[in-house]
């Protein structure tokens, strides 16, 4: 500690203020002693040289540190194993610390500054000329031992196919699953009775429950079973949660004739249910909801009356196809060309469907 000023223990602003006062006193003393500006500058040269040497040493030290760091990094990158470790560590840091917290959608959402006059987006809508592929199809015949090569051709040609030998090893078949068994699967598990695990539930108009949900429908059917009633209805929904999807997926496998190019909609499968008493039940359309190009429907229990209608642009060229989908049969339908309507033609009917897309 300086015994005269005590500045070493003083705050920085006080020390700067003290030195500023002393320099001003020195300058005034020099002016009072008759020194001009040149004489004052000449007298202060030793102090200025010392300050410049100090700043030069500071800059030299910083430059040496930067050069040494660059040399170290260069040597690390020159050694392949170390370079690989740095790359891996950097990528892991980016994945864990940058990617999850940065909005990467802006490059895809932003409009281009300049339109490309040579780019013409593809038009996926069908024309009347495309409808020629179905003008000779008047009925569907049940096929067996269908090869994937022929199925690929049918898919590309948008031809519906009815197959009768692809469900023998399914759990729904080996366990002889019934309509009531399927209802109990939902009632016995809590996650199957959570209405948030289902998407797009639909039921024919006039049903006893307005705006019906899947859990509400299952409770209603269980009460009817206890009372011995059979209400006419046709219903469908999508298992759009991974838990409900997996629970229904346990009942079936992918049909052997569906080629690997067909990518199913992840964690989504359809359920088709219906009851028919004395009067005919109203039909429902199986609407495409996720941009699928095709869908296969497998009959688990009972029988559905299926109606495949060509889209409006193809109504002149193509005919409606009406047939009964019986237990053990799977029908593959191109949804780009046909609309699908269904209703039960037996007392109870149950089917599972899976939509897919391909490139």
N, C-alpha and C positions, 0 to 999 in steps of 0.2 A: 504493500500500500504506500502511495506517495505521502510522506509525512507533511508536505507543504500544502498540496491542494486536496488530497483525499479523493482524486478523480477515479481511481481504479475501482472503487466500490460504488461510484455514482452511476445513475442511469445514463444510457447512451445520449439521450437528448440534452441532458445537463452538460455532459462532456463536450458535445459539439458546440453548445452555446458558449461554454467557457473559452474554447479555442477560437471561436469567432470573435469574441471580445478582445482576446489577447492580440490577435492579428490586426484588428482595427486599431488598437493602441499602438502597436509597432508601426503601422503605416502612418499614423498621425505624428508619431515621434520623428520618423524619417522626414516627413514633410516639414515639420517644425525645425529640423536640423539643417535644412537647406538642400536635401537630396531631391534630384529630379527623378522622373519616371525611369529613365535609362539606368541611373545610378542605383535605384532601388532594385530593378530587375537584375543588374549585375551582382549586387550584394546577395540576392536570394537564389542565385544559380546553384550553389552547393546543395541547398535544401531541395530544389526542384529536381536536381539530378538524382538525389537519393529516393525521392518519390517515384521517379520514372523507373529507376532500377527495381524498386519493389513491385510496381505494376507489371513490369516485364517478366519478373520471376513468377508472378502469379499466372500470367498468360502462358508462360512456358510450361509450368506444371500441369495446367489444364490441357494443353495440347499434347503433352506426353501421355497423360491418362487416356485421352481419346485415341491416340495412335496405338497405345498398348492394348486397349479394348478391341480395336479393329484387328490387330494382329492375332489376338486370342480367338475372336470369332472366325477369322480367316483360317486359322489352323484347325478349328473345330469342324468347319464346313469342308475342309480338304480331306478329313479322315472319314471315310464312308460310314462306319458304324455310328459315330457320333452325329454325323449329319442326318442319318436315318432317325436316331432318337429325338433330335431336335424337331424334325418334321412331324413325327408322331405326337410329341408333346404339344406342338403348336396346333395341330389339327384337333386333338382332344380338348384343348382349351377353347378353340373356336366352337366346337360342337356343344360343349357344356356351358360356356359363359357368354357366347355371342348369339348363336343361332336361335335359342329359345326366346330371347328377349328383343330381337330385332324384327321389325315388320318387313318381310321380304316380298309382300304382295304388290308393292307399288310399281315394280317394273312391268308386271303383268296387267295391272289395272290401268296404267297410264296410256293415253292415246299417242300414236306415233306423231312426230312433228311433221313428217312429210309422208303422204300416202304413196304407196307403191302402185303405179299405174299398170304394172305387168302382173300383179297378183290378183287372181280371181278366186274367191273362196268357193269351196265345193258346195253344191246344192244337194243335200241328202234326201230331199223329197222325191217320191216316185212319180214317174210320168205314165201316161197311158201305154207307151211302148214297153215300159218295164213290166206291165201287167200281163204280158203275153205268157210269162212263165206259168201262170196258174189257169189259163183259159181252158185247158184240157182236163183239169182235175175236177171230177164230179163226185167222187166218193173216196174214202180212205179205207185201205185194206190192211188188216193186221199182218205185220211182218215179224219174222224171227231170224236170229243169227245175222243181224245187221252189222255190216263192217263199218269201221270208222271212216274209211275212204269214201264209201257211198254216202255216209251221213254228212261228211264235209261237203260233198257236191250238193246234197239236198239243202243244206243250210245256206250255201252261197246262192243257190237257185231259188231260195225262199219257198221251198216245198214242205208242207206239213207231213209228218211221219208218225204212224201209229205202230208201236212195238209191243209185243205181248210176252216177252220172255226175259225181262230184265229185273224182276223184283223178287225172284224166288228166295234169295238169301237175305232179304231185308228183315230187320227185326220186327217190323210191323206185320210181316207175313208169317215168320216163324213163331211169333208169340200170339198169332191170331188176334191182333188188336181189334177191338170193337169200338163203336161210336161212344158207348158209355165209358170204356176204358180211357179213351182220349179225354173225356170230360174230367175223370178222376185224376189224371196226370196234372191237370191244372189246379184242381181243388186241394191236392195234397202237398203242394209246394208253395211257399209264400211268394217267391219271386215270380211264379207263374200267375199270381193273382194281383200283380202290380200293373195297373193300366198304363203306366209310363213306359213299360217294356214292349208295347205294341204300337204299330203305326197304321193309320188309315183303316180303322174298323168300319165295315159297311154291312148293312142288313137290309133286306127287302122292306119296302114300305108296308105299314099296317101291323108291324110287329108290336107286341105288348109293351116293350121298353123303348121309348123314344131316345134317340142319340145313344144307342147301345155301345158299351165297351166290351172287350173280350172277357174280363173277369165277371162283369154283370151278366153276360150271356151264359157263361158256365154255371153261375149260381142259379140262373133261371132254368136251365136245362136240368140241373140236379133236382130242383124242386118239382119240375114236371115229372121226372122219373119216379119220384116218391109218390106222386099223386096219380101216376099212370096216365098222364096226358101226353098228347103228341101235337104240338102246334106247327103249322106249316111255316117254314122260313128258309131263306138262303142267305148265307153270311160268308164273309171273307175278311181277312186281315193279314198284316205282315208282321212277322216276328223280327223286329228291327233292333233288339237288344241282344248282346252276345249270349246272355244266359238263356233266354227263351229260344234263341236260335239253336243253341247247342242241344237243349232238351228235345226239341223236335227233330233235330238232325240225327239223334240217336235212333230214330225209327227208319232211316233210309240211308242208302249209299248213292253215289253218283252213278247213273245208268251207264252200262258198259259201252253203249254206242255213242255217247256224247264225246266228241273229240276234245283233246287237250287244249285246243285253241279257244274254246269257249270258257271265258272267265266268269264265274258266278258272282253276283252282287254280294259283297262281303257282309257276313252276319245278317243276312236277310233271307227268309223263305216265306212263302205264302201258305195259308191254310184255307181250304174250301170246305164248308160244312153246309148241311141242309137236311130238312125233314119234309116228308110228303105224306099226307094222310089221304083222304078221299079225293080232295080237289087238287088240281095242279098247282104247284108252287111257282111264284114269280121268279124270273131269272135275274141274275146280276151279271154285269160286265166285269171281267177281270182286267182292270185298267193298268196300263203301263205307267209306272210312277218314277222309275229311276234311270230312264234312258236306256232300257234294255233293247237288244236286237232280237231276242228270242226267249222262249220260256218252255220248260217241259213240265207237264202235269201228270202226276202219278196217282192212280186210284187205290186208296188204302182199304176202304170199306164201302159196301153198297155200290151204287151206280149213279153217275151224273149224265144228264143229257147235255151234250156240248153243241154249241152253235158257233161256227167259225165264219165270220163275215168279212169279206174283203173291204179294205178302206174305200172311201167314196170315189177316189179317182179310178179304182179298179172294178167298180160294180158292174160296168158294162162288159168287161172281159171275163171276169171270174164269177163263180157261183158260190152261194152259201153252202157250207158243208155241215150237215147235221148228223150226229152219231152218238151212240151211248158208250161212255167210257166205263168199262167194267173192272172189277177187282183184278189187280195184277197187270194192268195195261198202263203204258206211258205214252203220251202224245207230245210230240215236239212241234211247236207252232212258231213261225216267224212273225213277231209282233210288228215288224215294219210293214207287213202286207195285210195282216188279218187282225180284226178285233175278236175278242173271245167272250162269249156269254155262256152261262151254265146254270143248271138247276137240278135238284135231285129227282131221279126217276124211280127210286125205291123209297121205302119208308125212312131210311136213314142213309146218309152218304157222307163220306169223308175223303178228301184228297189233299195232297201236298204238292206244291209247285215251287220251282226255283228258276229265277230269271238269270240271263247271262248276256254278255256282250262279246264281241270278237273283232279282230282286225284283219 
